[in-house]
Amino acid sequence: MNKYTKVFTSLLCASLIALPLMVGCGTKNEEPDPPEEHVHVDYVSQLHLDMSSETKKQEVRVYLYIDGDTTHFKPVNYNGDEFDISDGTIKARYLAVDTPESTGEIQKWGQTTKNFTHDKLDSADSIIVESDDDKWNFDSTSSHRLMLWVWYRPRGTTEYRNLNIELLQNGFAAPSSTRNTRYGEIGLKALDQAKAEKLHLYSDPSTKDENFYDGEITPLSLKELRCRIKEFVNKSVAVEGIVVAEFGNSVYIESKEADAATGLHYGISLYYGYKPGWLEDVVKMGNYVKVVGKITEFQGTYQISDAHYDPFEPEDETNSIILDEEHTYNGSFAEMTADQILNGTTDVQLVTGTDENGEPVTQTYTINTGDAVSNTTVTVKNLTVDRFTTTSSTTDSNGAISLYCSDGKGNTIVVRTEPFMENGELVTGDRFKGKTINVKGLVEYFQTSGEYQIKVHRLDFIEIQ
């Protein structure tokens, strides 16, 4: 080996020996870059309501909360010239969002989303609805609902916030043609952030929604349900009764036998929404049924929602089913007075268990008689029609009559009818004004008046004396 080879070999060996040391030193001294800290962006605050833009705008107040993305409003200082509204009501379907169901169907996060919308609007100093372009646009699925942006000004502030975008930002809504809307770009940014933060709809499936019940079904008699109904709000129950009436998207279920102690029948309404499916065949007039669903509160009254029937899973315990097809029983129409319904109280006894000797233990519930007989059929006689109002709208309720009746004891009770046709003509309230009538109908609490009413669904159920 020559000297050059020896020198090269020595240098090479030294390099190989040093290399691991160099690499090791470099690795030891270097620290990984820290992860970027997520910064939440309030995209809603980046939007500003431009009152000078070409869009249509109207200041409103809430008339009725429906669900997370549907609210009925009444206009403030409305001149009546800009767009058609039914019954003076603006039925708003929120643009760019689709929130979980909380009416006919009950979905996870549905009630929580509805509460969010309610709380934001209920605490607002001002609310403005806005169209997406230079005209008012109706929902493609309903000729009665307008597609709107909803802006609210929180109490004590000066800036309006866009509730549609806020629903997306908080993970309470899925997108609905969002990209093609006026504020779609910022809406999608808000949505992406909600997904990244795993909020509500975009959270882990195991995340609990405190307002969504997925526990056991409690079987109850209609009597038990009426006395304890507040205990079961948002919970699942199963009740049995006969279908005695239908109004719109609701049917009414009544106990066939009167309570031996009070002589009362008990009932509940079932709201099935716009897509009843197979359930419609189950809850036909006269059928004796078992209904399974969740108790919900709407407009100050209680109802069963989220009921269904799946013919492919007939043994499923969540199914509402026909127990007997009677079709001859259309309600008890127990005779009551207006004074009883409006002012009476009723003591109802329920068996709540047994004592150490196996004897039944009872508890007495004192409830308003109007509550006790809500959603049941009654007959009320000797009412004098003092005045009436008629619904004028483009909806199916056009021509419905409200008869304001006195009972001779200082009480006024409202008899609310469906629109009635006779010989091709709409029946008007003039037929009944000043007359004494006997009526057969359903007792229902009406939130806007804070009173019980009698709902009449057949013209021959109003008898002029």
For each residue, the residues with C-beta under 8 A, 3 or more apart:
1: 5 6 9
2: 5 6
3: 6 7
4: 7 8
5: 1 2 8 9
6: 1 2 3 9 10
7: 3 4 10 11
8: 4 5 11 12
9: 1 5 6 12 13
10: 6 7 13 14
11: 7 8 14 15
12: 8 9 15 16
13: 9 10 16 17
14: 10 11 17 18
15: 11 12 18 19
16: 12 13 19
17: 13 14 20 21
18: 14 15 21 22
19: 15 16 22 23
20: 17 23 24
21: 17 18 24 25
22: 18 19 25 26
23: 19 20 26 27
24: 20 21 27 28
25: 21 22 28 29
26: 22 23 29 30
27: 23 24 30
28: 24 25
29: 25 26
30: 26 27
31:
32:
33:
34:
35:
36:
37:
38: 196 197
39:
40: 193 197
41: 46 189 193
42: 45 46 169
43: 46 47 165 169 186 187 189 190 193
44: 47 161 162 165 166 169 190
45: 42 159 161
46: 41 42 43 186
47: 43 44 161 162 165 183 186
48: 159 160
49: 128 130 151 160 162
50: 53
51: 57
52:
53: 50
54: 133 134
55: 130 131 132 133 134 182
56: 82 83 130 131 134 135 136
57: 51 128 129 130 131
58: 75 76 78 82 90 128 129
59: 75 76 77 126 127 128
60: 73 74 75 76 90 127 128 129
61: 73 74 76 127
62: 65 71 72 73 74 121 122 127
63: 72 73 74 89
64: 71 72 89 299
65: 62 71 72 114 117 118 121
66: 70 71 72 103
67: 70 99 101 102 103 110 113 114 117
68: 99 100 102 110 113 114 116 117 167 172 173
69: 93 94 97 98 99 113 117 167 173
70: 66 67 91 92 93 94 145
71: 62 64 65 66 92 94 117 121 150
72: 62 63 64 65 66 89 90 91 92
73: 60 61 62 63 89 90 91 92 127 129
74: 60 61 62 63 88 89 90
75: 58 59 60 78 85 88 90
76: 58 59 60 61
77: 59
78: 58 75 82 85 88
79: 82
80:
81:
82: 56 58 78 79 136
83: 56 136 146
84: 394
85: 75 78 88 89 90 91
86: 89 91 144 393 394 395
87: 391 392 393 395 397
88: 74 75 78 85
89: 63 64 72 73 74 85 86
90: 58 60 72 73 74 75 85 129 146 148
91: 70 72 73 85 86 142 144 145 146
92: 70 71 72 73 129 145 146 148 150
93: 69 70 139 142 145 146 147 148
94: 69 70 71 97 99 147 148 149 150 163 164 167
95: 132 147 148 149 164 176 181 182
96: 164 165 168 175 176 177 178 181 183 184 187
97: 69 94 164 167 168 173 174 175 176 178
98: 69 173 174 175 176
99: 67 68 69 94 110 113 114 117 167 172 173 174
100: 68 107 108 109 110 113 172 201
101: 67 104 105 106 107 110
102: 67 68 106 107 110 111 113 114 296
103: 66 67 271 273 296 298 305
104: 101 249 271 272 273 274 275 276 305 306
105: 101 273 275 305 306
106: 101 102 110 111 212 234 294 296 305 306
107: 100 101 102 110 212
108: 100 209 212 214
109: 100 112 113 172 200 201 209 212
110: 67 68 99 100 101 102 106 107 113 114 211 212
111: 102 106 114 115 211 212 234
112: 109 115 116 172 200 209 210 211 212
113: 67 68 69 99 100 102 109 110 116 117 167 172 173 200
114: 65 67 68 99 102 110 111 117 118
115: 111 112 118 119 211
116: 68 112 113 119 120 167 170 172
117: 65 67 68 69 71 99 113 114 120 121 163 167
118: 65 114 115 121 122
119: 115 116 122 123
120: 116 117 123 124 152 154 161 163 166
121: 62 65 71 117 118 124 127 150 152 163
122: 62 118 119
123: 119 120 154 155
124: 120 121 127 152 153 154 155
125: 153 154 155 156 157
126: 59 152 153 160
127: 59 60 61 62 73 121 124 150 151 152 153
128: 49 57 58 59 60 150 151 152 160
129: 57 58 60 73 90 92 146 148 149 150 151
130: 49 55 56 57 148 149 150 151
131: 55 56 57 134 135 136 137 146 147 148 149
132: 55 95 137 147 149 181 182
133: 54 55 137 182
134: 54 55 56 131
135: 56 131
136: 56 82 83 131 146
137: 131 132 133 146 147
138: 142 143 144 145 146 147
139: 93 142 143 145 146 147
140:
141: 145
142: 91 93 138 139 145
143: 138 139 394
144: 86 91 138 394 395
145: 70 91 92 93 138 139 141 142
146: 83 90 91 92 93 129 131 136 137 138 139
147: 93 94 95 131 132 137 138 139
148: 90 92 93 94 95 129 130 131
149: 94 95 129 130 131 132 162 164 182 183
150: 71 92 94 121 127 128 129 130 162 163 164
151: 49 127 128 129 130 160 161 162 163
152: 120 121 124 126 127 128 160 161 163
153: 124 125 126 127 157 158 159 160 161
154: 120 123 124 125 157 161
155: 123 124 125
156: 125
157: 125 153 154
158: 153
159: 45 48 153
160: 48 49 126 128 151 152 153
161: 44 45 47 120 151 152 153 154 166
162: 44 47 49 149 150 151 165 166 183
163: 94 117 120 121 150 151 152 166 167
164: 94 95 96 97 149 150 167 168 173 183 187
165: 43 44 47 96 162 168 169 183 186 187 190
166: 44 120 161 162 163 169 170 190
167: 68 69 94 97 99 113 116 117 163 164 170 172 173
168: 96 97 164 165 171 172 173 175 178 187 190 191 194
169: 42 43 44 165 166 190 191 193 194
170: 116 166 167 194 199 200
171: 168 194 195 197 198 199 200 201 202 203
172: 68 99 100 109 112 113 116 167 168 199 200 201
173: 68 69 97 98 99 113 164 167 168 176 201
174: 97 98 99 201
175: 96 97 98 168 178 179 187 188 191
176: 95 96 97 98 173
177: 96 180 181
178: 96 97 168 175 181 184 187 188 191
179: 175 184 185 188
180: 177 184
181: 95 96 132 177 178 184 187
182: 55 95 132 133 149
183: 47 96 149 162 164 165 186 187
184: 96 178 179 180 181 187 188
185: 179 188 189
186: 43 46 47 165 183 189 190
187: 43 96 164 165 168 175 178 181 183 184 190 191
188: 175 178 179 184 185 191 192
189: 41 43 185 186 192 193
190: 43 44 165 166 168 169 186 187 193 194
191: 168 169 175 178 187 188 194 195
192: 188 189 195 196
193: 40 41 43 169 189 190 196 197
194: 168 169 170 171 190 191 197 199 200 201 202
195: 171 191 192 198 199 202
196: 38 192 193
197: 38 40 171 193 194 202
198: 171 195 202 203 204
199: 170 171 172 194 195 202 203
200: 109 112 113 170 171 172 194 203 209
201: 100 109 171 172 173 174 194
202: 171 194 195 197 198 199
203: 171 198 199 200 207
204: 198 207
205:
206:
207: 203 204
208:
209: 108 109 112 200 212
210: 112
211: 110 111 112 115 234
212: 106 107 108 109 110 111 112 209 234
213: 234 235 236 294
214: 108
215: 235 236
216: 236
217: 236 237 238 292 317 318
218: 232 235 236 237 238
219: 237 238 239
220: 224 225 228 232 237 238 239
221: 224 225 239 240 255 266
222: 225 226 239 240 241 253 254 255 266 267 268
223: 226 227 255 259 266 348 350
224: 220 221 227 228 350
225: 220 221 222 228 229 232 237 239 266 268 295
226: 222 223 229 266 267 268 348 367 371 372 374
227: 223 224 348 350 365 367
228: 220 224 225 231 232 350 365
229: 225 226 232 233 295 302
230: 233
231: 228 235
232: 218 220 225 228 229 235 237 295
233: 229 230 295 296 297 302
234: 106 111 211 212 213 294 295 296
235: 213 215 218 231 232 294 295
236: 213 215 216 217 218 292 293 294 318
237: 217 218 219 220 225 232 292 293 294 295 304
238: 217 218 219 220 290 291 292
239: 219 220 221 222 225 253 268 290 291 304
240: 221 222 288 289 290 291 323
241: 222 253 254 255 256 267 268 288 289 291
242: 253 254 255 256 286 287 288 289 326 329 331
243: 246 251 252 253 283 284 285 286 287 289
244: 252 253 254 267 285 329 330 331 376 377 442
245: 251 252 285 331 377 442 455 457
246: 243 250 251 252 285 457
247: 250 252 418 442 455 457
248: 396
249: 104 271 272 273 274 276
250: 246 247 269 270 271 272 303
251: 243 245 246 269 270 272 283
252: 243 244 245 246 247 267 268 269 270 375 376 377 442
253: 222 239 241 242 243 244 267 268 269 270 283 289 291 375
254: 222 241 242 244 265 266 267 331 332 375 376 377
255: 221 222 223 241 242 258 259 265 266 267 376
256: 241 242 288 329 332
257: 265
258: 255 262 263 264 265 332 334
259: 223 255 262 263 264 265 266 348
260: 263
261: 348 349
262: 258 259 346 347 348 372
263: 258 259 260 334
264: 258 259 334 346 348 369 372 373 376
265: 254 255 257 258 259 332 334 373 376 377
266: 221 222 223 225 226 254 255 259 372 373 376
267: 222 226 241 244 252 253 254 255 373 374 375 376 377
268: 222 225 226 239 241 252 253 302 303 304 375
269: 250 251 252 253 301 303 304 375 444
270: 250 251 252 253 283 291 293 303 304 305 307
271: 103 104 249 250 296 298 303 304 305
272: 104 249 250 251 276 279 280 283 305 307
273: 103 104 105 249 276 305
274: 104 249
275: 104 105
276: 104 249 272 273 279 280 283
277: 280 308 309
278: 281 282 308 309 310 311
279: 272 276 282 283 307 308 309 320
280: 272 276 277 283 284
281: 278 284 309
282: 278 279 287 289 309 320 321 322
283: 243 251 253 270 272 276 279 280 287 289 291 320
284: 243 280 281 287 327
285: 243 244 245 246 327 330
286: 242 243 325 326 327 328 329 330
287: 242 243 282 283 284 322 324 325 326 327
288: 240 241 242 256 322 323 324 325 326 329
289: 240 241 242 243 253 282 283 320 321 322 323
290: 238 239 240 320 321 323
291: 238 239 240 241 253 270 283 304 307 320
292: 217 236 237 238 307 317 318 319 320
293: 236 237 270 304 305 306 307 320
294: 106 213 234 235 236 237 304 305 306
295: 225 229 232 233 234 235 237 302 303 304 305
296: 102 103 106 233 234 271 302 303 304 305 306
297: 233 300 301 302 303
298: 103 271 301 302 303
299: 64 446 447 448
300: 297 445 446 447 450
301: 269 297 298 374 444 445 447
302: 229 233 268 295 296 297 298 374
303: 250 268 269 270 271 295 296 297 298
304: 237 239 268 269 270 271 291 293 294 295 296 307
305: 103 104 105 106 270 271 272 273 293 294 295 296
306: 104 105 106 293 294 296
307: 270 272 279 291 292 293 304 320
308: 277 278 279 318 319 320
309: 277 278 279 281 282 319 320 321
310: 278 313 314 316 319
311: 278 314
312:
313: 310 316 319
314: 310 311 319 321
315: 319
316: 310 313 319
317: 217 292
318: 217 236 292 308
319: 292 308 309 310 313 314 315 316
320: 279 282 283 289 290 291 292 293 307 308 309
321: 282 289 290 309 314
322: 282 287 288 289 325
323: 240 288 289 290
324: 287 288
325: 286 287 288 322
326: 242 286 287 288 329
327: 284 285 286 287
328: 286
329: 242 244 256 286 288 326
330: 244 285 286 377
331: 242 244 245 254 376 377 440
332: 254 256 258 265 376 377
333: 377 378 379 440
334: 258 263 264 265 373 376 377 378 379
335: 378 379 380 381
336: 340 341 369 373 378 379 380
337: 340 341 380 407 409
338: 341 342 380 383 405 407 409 411 413
339: 342 343 344 407 409 411
340: 336 337 343 344 369
341: 336 337 338 344 369 370 373 378 380 413 443 452 454
342: 338 339 370 411 413 451 452
343: 339 340 369 411
344: 339 340 341 368 369 370
345: 366 367 368 369
346: 262 264 366 367 368 369 372
347: 262 364 365 366
348: 223 226 227 259 261 262 264 364 365 366 367 372
349: 261 362 363 364 365
350: 223 224 227 228 362 363 365
351: 360 361 362
352: 361 362 363
353: 360 361
354: 357 358 359 360 361
355: 358 359 360 361
356:
357: 354
358: 354 355
359: 354 355
360: 351 353 354 355
361: 351 352 353 354 355
362: 349 350 351 352
363: 349 350 352
364: 347 348 349
365: 227 228 347 348 349 350
366: 345 346 347 348
367: 226 227 345 346 348 371 372
368: 344 345 346 371 372
369: 264 336 340 341 343 344 345 346 372 373
370: 341 342 344 373 374 443 445 452
371: 226 367 368 374 445
372: 226 262 264 266 346 348 367 368 369
373: 264 265 266 267 334 336 341 369 370 376 378 443
374: 226 267 301 302 370 371 443 444 445 452
375: 252 253 254 267 268 269 442 443 444
376: 244 252 254 255 264 265 266 267 331 332 334 373 442 443
377: 244 245 252 254 265 267 330 331 332 333 334 440 441 442
378: 333 334 335 336 341 373 440 441 442 443 454
379: 333 334 335 336 438 439 440
380: 335 336 337 338 341 383 407 413 438 439 441 454
381: 335 438
382: 407 408 436 438 465
383: 338 380 405 406 407 413 415 436 437 438 439
384: 405 406 407 408 434 435 436 437
385: 388 403 404 405 415 429 432 433 434 435 436 437
386: 404 405 406 412 433 434
387: 404 433
388: 385 401 402 403 404 429 430 432 433
389: 401 402 404 429
390: 399 400 401 402 428 429
391: 87 397 398 399 400 401 402 419
392: 87 398 399
393: 86 87 397 398
394: 84 86 143 144 398
395: 86 87 144 398
396: 248 419
397: 87 391 393 400 419
398: 391 392 393 394 395 419
399: 390 391 392 419 420 426 427 428
400: 390 391 397 416 417 418 419
401: 388 389 390 391 416 417 420 427 428 429 432
402: 388 389 390 391 414 415 416 417
403: 385 388 414 415 416 417 429 432 437
404: 385 386 387 388 389 412 414
405: 338 383 384 385 386 412 413 414 415 437
406: 383 384 386 410 411 412
407: 337 338 339 380 382 383 384 410 411 412 413
408: 382 384
409: 337 338 339
410: 406 407
411: 338 339 342 343 406 407
412: 386 404 405 406 407
413: 338 341 342 380 383 405 407 451 452 453 454
414: 402 403 404 405 446 449 451 453 454
415: 383 385 402 403 405 437 439 441 453 454 456 462
416: 400 401 402 403 446 453 454 455 456
417: 400 401 402 403 420 455 456 457 459 462
418: 247 400 456 457 458
419: 391 396 397 398 399 400 426 427
420: 399 401 417 426 427 459
421: 424 425 426 427
422: 425 427 459
423:
424: 421
425: 421 422
426: 399 419 420 421
427: 399 401 419 420 421 422 431 459
428: 390 399 401 431
429: 385 388 389 390 401 403 432 433
430: 388 433
431: 427 428 435 464
432: 385 388 401 403 429 435 437 462 464
433: 385 386 387 388 429 430
434: 384 385 386
435: 384 385 431 432 464 465
436: 382 383 384 385 464 465
437: 383 384 385 403 405 415 432 462 463 464 465
438: 379 380 381 382 383 462 463 465
439: 379 380 383 415 454 456 461 462 463
440: 331 333 377 378 379 456 458 461 462
441: 377 378 380 415 454 455 456 457 461
442: 244 245 247 252 375 376 377 378 454 455 457
443: 341 370 373 374 375 376 378 452 453 454
444: 269 301 374 375 452 453 454 455
445: 300 301 370 371 374 451 452 453
446: 299 300 414 416 449 450 451 452 453
447: 299 300 301 450
448: 299
449: 414 446 453
450: 300 446 447
451: 342 413 414 445 446
452: 341 342 370 374 413 443 444 445 446
453: 413 414 415 416 443 444 445 446 449
454: 341 378 380 413 414 415 416 439 441 442 443 444
455: 245 247 416 417 441 442 444
456: 415 416 417 418 439 440 441 461 462
457: 245 246 247 417 418 441 442 461
458: 418 440 461
459: 417 420 422 427 462
460: 463
461: 439 440 441 456 457 458
462: 415 417 432 437 438 439 440 456 459
463: 437 438 439 460
464: 431 432 435 436 437
465: 382 435 436 437 438
